[in-house]
């Protein structure tokens, strides 16, 4: 098709997806795919100099739903023009210098939720309205009343209209999905479906929050800068996301945007970019607006972490504990700089809840995990079929046993995938750290030498290794030396290496610190184990059950008989942070959080992932979120990176 025909096609496609998203609350493509279509249309319009009458590039927001009472905005709302590179951002900043000498810019999160305008009169909440098409929105006053972070009364007594974003935090999203009959695809869809819902009880059930970022009208009050406006918003009791910076150069913008991009997946709120606004308010009137955007602001969008693709098949994989889990095989798709061809599905209940099918289009999301997660069904296709739950182990064909929603193969000693998975975990860097024993090598040792148990590794000889393909003297000697070096191991590494279900490296460290000896952990009761930070009932049960199993105990004895020994936990009575518990949140300047955790632990302190009344200090960096809020509410002392470095410095003197 020629370029004009392509433009007409794009207008039709983007309008269709806008309708699915804004009216039906049922998107069938990801933001990444939508943006690709939208910007192709924008580029074609610029190239051809033609804008069709029904082009979505001329629209602000979405359609107004008939089921809600319509309400005209007193102050028209605009979208934000987006930049696609730092070069474009630099051009915008240079353009602003034409209107304001030495301009400064505010930098804030670009929230990925639903825009809501809230109005107050005489300091009392009056109404709430969705953005709609920018001129007319939907009256969602009753729904907004259920959002506890929208103040019902504020200090300012003049008439006030503010703009912000209705949000569903990741914590609220996960909690909701645990019991939801139909799980939400992501927090963004969760908030849209909650606020644009005729039943306020459903809005309340989703535990929404509201983050405010603009004052549209403040009777009798004016602002010289965006910073003043931001401070005023916080004084009225609104959440703002906890991130606000004033910058003056492109270099600063790049630095801060890249920092947030690195940590965005650890935030409790979904953001899809950063917003840059001219800090000075006076020139904004002269700079003005297009029919869709303010000319004095830009949104820098991060690379999308969600997309859609075809679910081609589901394979079932056996893990080291015998759990049999489904893995989605995907039509390869580019996502966050990687080609994705596999994604996780937790279990059959998860598959049914998400409604995904073979040969259907699905949404996937990549966060911190290497393998992304399947979010839900995007579109059922003509050849889509149900996914079937297996009855027999895909590896050894043993009859599977169901425990709750999970499937297990109980053939511990005869299931190859289980054995290799256990051995691979045992030799991994954070466990016994035996270099050279890859999964491929362990598989060859299993077949050619009969290595099945951890203790078998310590019986290996150079002659055994030479039986494997391409194993010469140097490679063989390196592995033998690595095995010998691994015989002395810290207690937490030993514990982690055993592969007890849900005992990760942090839990293993906490157990080692609490009990000091392996024998004490093996004999500990469920109640004693639960005294350890972050060890709940399930993990405590797993530990107790593991050491009740005679075969597991015999294998530990065989390891000791084959020369393995556990290094004693060194207890320093004068440790600087002894009996102190730290929680780290936000981005530190000089260290990563894992590096700082290691420093604290080295000096006898504990590092926890959650804030409680037993927390000694919360170490807060930039972009600190809900943990900082909880610390304030509990009266826990908050310190900075400089504070802790000063403590260490003073201890040395």
Secondary structure as UniProt FT lines:
FT   HELIX           3..18
FT   HELIX           19..23
FT   HELIX           31..48
FT   TURN            53..54
FT   HELIX           56..58
FT   TURN            66..67
FT   STRAND          70..72
FT   STRAND          82..83
FT   HELIX           86..96
FT   TURN            97..99
FT   TURN            101..102
FT   STRAND          105..111
FT   STRAND          114..121
FT   TURN            122..123
FT   STRAND          124..130
FT   TURN            132..133
FT   STRAND          136..139
FT   HELIX           141..144
FT   TURN            145..146
FT   TURN            148..149
FT   STRAND          160..167
FT   HELIX           170..179
FT   HELIX           187..195
FT   HELIX           200..205
FT   TURN            206..207
FT   STRAND          209..218
FT   TURN            219..220
FT   HELIX           226..235
FT   TURN            236..237
FT   STRAND          245..247
FT   HELIX           250..263
FT   HELIX           264..266
FT   STRAND          271..278
FT   TURN            282..283
FT   HELIX           284..287
FT   STRAND          293..294
FT   TURN            295..296
FT   STRAND          297..301
FT   STRAND          306..318
FT   TURN            320..321
FT   STRAND          323..335
FT   TURN            336..337
FT   STRAND          338..344
FT   HELIX           348..354
FT   STRAND          360..365
FT   STRAND          372..379
FT   TURN            382..383
FT   TURN            394..396
FT   STRAND          401..403
FT   TURN            404..405
FT   STRAND          406..408
FT   TURN            412..414
FT   HELIX           416..427
FT   TURN            429..432
FT   TURN            435..436
FT   HELIX           439..448
FT   HELIX           454..459
FT   HELIX           462..466
FT   TURN            469..470
FT   HELIX           473..485
FT   TURN            486..487
FT   STRAND          488..490
FT   HELIX           491..497
FT   TURN            498..499
FT   TURN            501..502
FT   HELIX           505..515
FT   HELIX           518..523
FT   HELIX           526..529
FT   TURN            530..531
FT   TURN            533..534
FT   HELIX           537..548
FT   HELIX           550..561
FT   TURN            562..563
FT   STRAND          565..567
FT   TURN            573..574
FT   TURN            576..579
FT   STRAND          581..585
FT   HELIX           593..602
FT   TURN            603..604
FT   STRAND          606..608
FT   TURN            613..614
FT   STRAND          617..620
FT   HELIX           626..634
FT   STRAND          637..639
FT   HELIX           641..652
//
